[in-house]
């Protein structure tokens, strides 16, 4: 390969948000020998220092806008708390950067509509971090469904079980944090280490655990069922039982789709703890067969013979392989300029369902999506 071809194949990556997830996904990028991590930004010094130790030679930034101004990055990984995604993605597109952004894509339907429009106007590649889209197990499961093995599916039931109610309170932070910059566009509060450590459970920064995990589950349902945007969503949630947080850990969501099926998702983070390979499952109820697909295994049972296994599919390397595959797909699309497996509109589709669920809980009513007007409406 010529030197010019080698240079064209290289991708210079900037990382915005170097916490646990951001550093892990950065390591997946680094498995590609033609990726150079050239810049890392975080407002919490220990995160920044840890990520810099794993990416020798990368430039340190404490303001993401300065990272976006640099000419030494082609693409950015955005792995900040959810309340920053909307603004950062818009700014990255405006700066001409390709974007890999963690899910959920955004906090509100209005933000999602704006992001989809911004992507359409740009020439950039956007991949939302919903790795089931690239996961070999889900691709196999989709083929089984497309072959008609399940017959007609009118309901998909998903659940996710864990426990965070009795978790120990967040301790004192070690190292410097720019709290004001971390809060950014969110409602302002006095510094609280619990808000920083457990931001997913505060409505100012995220949609609660139902949104955080539900975006994954509903995207998997959308992929398997070849679904479009929901028609309507109804949800019910319990009260929060973890001290200090303001979002429920136990929620049931029912989404209605124009493809004539229901997607029902239950999350309970006040349950017993499971091994991670067993904590999440989707069941597709067809009139010919039922499919159970979780993190590691897909199984199908024929009608009237539910005690016998009809067929089974497995991932080549397990669920941890999904993120690696998703990053590979993004890098391939950065180089070829093809559409990735999880572009912006699919990221919004998954986020929209859980946003509508939270609106349903807030208003105590069914929430409809007007696709022509691109807005939610109360039933």
C-alpha positions in Angstrom: 0.0 0.0 0.0 1.3 3.5 -0.9 2.2 6.1 1.8 -0.7 8.2 0.5 -3.2 5.3 0.9 -1.9 4.6 4.4 -2.3 8.2 5.3 -5.8 8.3 3.9 -6.7 5.2 5.9 -5.7 6.8 9.3 -8.3 8.3 11.5 -7.4 10.9 14.1 -9.8 10.6 17.1 -10.7 13.1 19.8 -12.4 11.9 22.9 -14.9 14.1 24.7 -15.8 12.6 28.0 -13.2 10.2 29.4 -15.2 8.4 32.2 -15.5 4.7 32.5 -17.6 4.2 29.3 -15.6 6.8 27.3 -12.3 5.2 28.2 -13.6 1.7 27.4 -14.9 2.8 23.9 -11.7 4.6 23.3 -9.9 1.3 23.9 -12.1 -0.3 21.2 -11.0 2.4 18.7 -7.4 1.8 19.6 -7.7 -1.9 18.5 -7.5 -0.4 15.0 -3.8 0.2 14.3 -4.7 3.0 11.9 -6.5 5.1 14.6 -4.5 7.8 16.5 -6.1 9.2 19.6 -4.9 12.8 19.3 -7.0 14.7 21.8 -8.9 14.0 25.0 -11.2 16.4 26.9 -12.7 16.0 30.3 -13.6 18.4 33.1 -12.7 15.9 35.9 -8.9 15.7 36.2 -8.6 12.1 37.3 -10.6 11.0 34.2 -8.5 13.1 32.0 -5.2 11.9 33.4 -6.3 8.2 33.3 -7.3 8.5 29.6 -4.1 10.3 28.7 -2.1 7.5 30.2 -3.8 5.1 27.8 -3.3 7.4 24.8 0.3 8.5 24.8 0.9 11.8 22.9 -2.7 12.9 23.0 -3.3 16.6 23.7 -5.3 17.4 26.9 -8.3 19.7 26.8 -10.7 21.0 29.4 -13.1 22.7 27.0 -14.6 20.6 24.3 -15.0 23.6 21.9 -11.2 24.0 21.8 -10.8 20.4 21.0 -13.3 20.8 18.1 -11.3 23.8 16.8 -8.1 21.7 16.4 -7.2 20.5 12.9 -5.6 17.4 14.4 -8.8 15.4 14.7 -11.1 13.9 12.0 -13.6 12.3 14.3 -14.8 12.6 17.9 -16.1 10.1 20.4 -18.7 11.8 22.7 -19.2 9.9 25.9 -20.4 12.6 28.3 -23.5 12.6 30.4 -26.7 12.8 28.3 -27.5 16.4 28.9 -24.5 17.5 26.9 -25.0 15.3 23.8 -27.3 17.6 21.8 -25.1 20.6 22.0 -21.8 18.7 21.5 -23.1 16.8 18.5 -24.3 20.0 16.8 -21.0 21.7 17.5 -19.0 18.7 16.2 -21.0 18.6 13.0 -20.5 22.4 12.6 -16.7 21.8 13.0 -16.8 19.2 10.3 -16.0 16.2 12.5 -17.5 12.7 12.1 -19.2 11.7 15.4 -19.6 8.6 17.5 -22.0 9.5 20.3 -23.1 7.3 23.1 -26.8 6.7 23.7 -29.4 8.0 24.5 -28.9 10.5 21.7 -30.6 13.4 23.4 -33.0 14.4 26.2 -36.1 15.8 24.4 -38.0 15.1 21.1 -37.3 18.7 20.0 -33.5 18.1 20.4 -33.8 14.9 18.4 -35.6 16.6 15.5 -33.0 19.2 15.4 -30.1 16.7 15.4 -31.7 14.6 12.6 -32.0 17.8 10.5 -28.5 18.8 11.2 -27.1 15.5 10.1 -29.1 15.6 6.9 -27.5 19.0 6.1 -24.0 17.9 6.8 -21.6 15.6 5.0 -20.5 13.9 8.3 -20.8 10.3 9.5 -22.7 9.9 12.7 -22.9 6.7 14.6 -25.0 6.4 17.8 -23.7 4.0 20.3 -26.5 1.4 20.1 -24.2 -1.6 19.5 -27.0 -4.2 18.9 -27.2 -2.7 15.4 -23.8 -4.2 14.7 -24.0 -7.3 17.0 -23.7 -10.6 15.2 -26.3 -12.2 17.5 -29.0 -9.6 16.7 -28.1 -9.8 13.0 -28.7 -13.6 13.1 -31.9 -13.1 15.0 -33.2 -10.6 12.5 -32.6 -13.2 9.7 -34.6 -15.8 11.5 -37.5 -13.4 11.9 -37.3 -12.2 8.2 -37.5 -15.9 7.2 -41.0 -16.1 8.7 -40.0 -18.6 11.4 -42.0 -16.8 14.0 -45.0 -16.1 11.8 -46.9 -12.9 12.7 -45.6 -11.1 15.8 -48.1 -8.8 17.5 -46.1 -8.2 20.7 -42.5 -8.0 21.8 -41.9 -8.2 25.6 -38.6 -7.0 27.0 -37.2 -6.7 30.6 -34.1 -5.6 32.3 -33.4 -6.5 36.0 -30.8 -5.2 38.4 -30.6 -3.4 41.8 -29.2 0.0 42.7 -31.5 0.9 45.6 -29.1 -0.1 48.3 -25.9 1.2 46.6 -23.6 3.1 48.9 -23.7 6.9 48.7 -21.1 8.6 46.5 -18.0 9.4 48.5 -15.8 12.5 48.4 -14.3 13.2 44.9 -10.6 12.8 44.6 -9.1 15.4 42.2 -10.4 18.6 40.6 -13.8 18.9 38.9 -15.1 21.9 37.0 -18.6 21.6 38.4 -20.0 24.6 36.6 -18.8 23.4 33.2 -20.0 19.8 33.9 -23.5 21.1 34.6 -23.4 23.1 31.4 -26.9 23.5 29.9 -28.7 21.7 32.8 -30.5 23.4 35.7 -27.9 24.6 38.2 -27.4 22.9 41.6 -24.9 23.1 44.4 -22.1 20.6 44.0 -23.1 17.1 45.0 -20.8 14.1 44.4 -23.9 11.9 44.0 -25.2 13.9 41.1 -21.8 13.7 39.4 -21.3 9.9 40.0 -24.9 8.9 39.4 -26.1 11.4 36.9 -28.2 8.8 35.0 -30.7 8.8 37.8 -31.3 12.6 37.8 -33.8 14.1 35.4 -31.7 17.2 35.0 -29.0 15.2 33.2 -30.8 12.1 31.8 -34.1 10.3 31.5 -33.5 7.9 34.3 -32.7 4.2 34.1 -35.7 3.6 31.9 -34.2 5.8 29.2 -30.6 4.7 29.7 -31.4 1.0 29.3 -34.6 1.4 27.4 -32.9 3.1 24.5 -30.9 -0.1 24.0 -33.9 -2.4 24.4 -36.2 -0.4 22.1 -33.5 -0.1 19.5 -33.1 -3.8 19.5 -36.9 -4.2 19.1 -36.9 -1.7 16.2 -34.1 -3.6 14.5 -35.7 -7.0 14.9 -39.1 -5.9 13.9 -38.0 -3.4 11.1 -40.1 -0.8 12.9 -40.6 2.9 12.3 -41.3 5.7 14.7 -43.9 4.8 17.4 -47.5 5.9 17.1 -48.0 6.3 20.8 -46.5 5.4 24.2 -48.0 4.8 27.6 -46.0 4.3 30.8 -46.3 3.8 34.5 -43.5 4.3 37.1 -43.1 3.7 40.8 -41.6 6.2 43.1 -37.8 6.5 43.5 -36.4 4.4 46.3 -32.7 5.3 46.0 -31.8 8.2 48.3 -31.5 11.5 46.6 -32.4 10.6 43.0 -35.6 11.9 41.3 -36.3 9.2 38.7 -38.0 5.8 39.2 -36.1 2.6 39.1 -39.2 0.5 38.3 -41.1 1.4 35.1 -43.3 -0.4 32.6 -43.6 1.1 29.0 -46.0 0.1 26.2 -45.2 1.4 22.8 -47.6 1.2 19.8 -46.2 0.9 16.3 -47.7 1.4 12.8 -46.4 -2.0 11.9 -49.3 -3.4 14.1 -47.4 -4.6 17.1 -46.8 -3.6 20.7 -43.4 -3.2 22.3 -43.7 -3.7 26.1 -40.6 -3.0 28.3 -40.3 -3.5 32.0 -37.3 -2.3 33.9 -36.8 -3.0 37.6 -33.6 -1.8 39.3 -35.1 -2.8 42.7 -34.9 -6.5 41.8 -32.2 -9.1 42.7 -28.9 -8.9 40.9 -28.4 -11.3 38.0 -25.2 -12.3 36.2 -24.8 -9.7 33.4 -25.5 -12.3 30.6 -28.9 -13.0 32.2 -30.1 -9.6 33.2 -31.9 -8.6 30.0 -34.2 -10.6 27.7 -36.6 -9.9 24.8 -39.4 -12.3 23.9 -41.0 -12.0 20.5 -44.4 -13.7 20.5 -45.2 -15.0 17.1 -48.2 -17.2 16.2 -45.9 -19.9 14.9 -43.0 -19.6 17.4 -41.5 -17.6 20.2 -38.0 -16.1 20.1 -36.0 -15.3 23.2 -33.0 -13.1 22.6 -30.8 -11.8 25.3 -27.2 -10.7 25.5 -25.5 -13.9 24.6 -28.0 -16.4 23.2 -31.0 -16.4 20.8 -33.4 -19.4 21.2 -36.7 -20.2 19.3 -39.5 -22.5 20.5 -42.3 -23.7 18.1 -46.0 -23.3 18.9 -47.2 -26.1 21.2 -43.7 -27.4 21.7 -42.3 -24.7 24.0 -40.4 -27.3 26.1 -38.3 -28.2 23.0 -35.7 -26.0 21.4 -36.4 -25.4 17.7 -33.2 -23.5 16.9 -30.4 -21.6 18.7 -28.0 -18.9 17.6 -25.0 -17.6 19.5 -22.6 -14.7 19.2 -19.1 -15.6 18.0 -17.5 -13.9 21.1 -20.3 -12.7 23.4 -21.9 -9.4 24.2 -18.6 -7.6 24.8 -17.9 -8.1 21.1 -20.9 -5.8 20.2 -19.1 -2.5 20.9 -16.0 -3.6 19.0 -18.2 -4.5 16.0 -20.0 -1.1 16.3 -16.8 0.8 16.4 -15.4 -1.1 13.4 -18.5 -0.2 11.4 -18.1 3.4 12.3 -14.5 3.5 11.2 -15.2 1.7 8.0 -17.9 4.3 7.2 -15.5 7.2 8.1 -13.1 5.8 5.5 -15.7 4.9 2.8 -18.3 7.6 3.6 -21.1 4.9 3.6 -24.0 5.1 6.1 -23.3 3.4 9.4 -25.5 0.9 11.1 -26.9 3.4 13.7 -27.2 6.8 12.1 -28.9 9.8 13.8 -32.5 9.0 12.9 -32.3 5.5 14.5 -30.7 7.0 17.6 -33.5 9.5 17.8 -36.1 6.7 17.2 -34.9 4.8 20.2 -34.5 7.9 22.4 -38.0 9.1 21.4 -39.8 6.1 22.8 -38.3 6.5 26.3 -38.7 10.3 26.2 -42.4 9.7 25.4 -42.5 7.2 28.3 -41.2 9.8 30.7 -43.8 12.3 29.4 -46.5 9.7 29.9 -45.5 9.3 33.5 -45.2 13.0 34.1 -48.7 13.8 32.6 -50.4 10.5 33.5 -51.7 9.9 29.9 -51.0 8.3 26.6 -48.5 10.3 24.4 -48.8 10.3 20.6 -46.1 11.0 18.0 -47.2 13.1 15.1 -44.6 12.1 12.5 -45.8 14.6 9.9 -45.4 17.5 12.3 -42.4 15.9 14.1 -43.8 16.5 17.6 -45.4 14.8 20.5 -49.1 15.3 21.3 -51.2 14.4 24.3 -54.0 11.9 23.7 
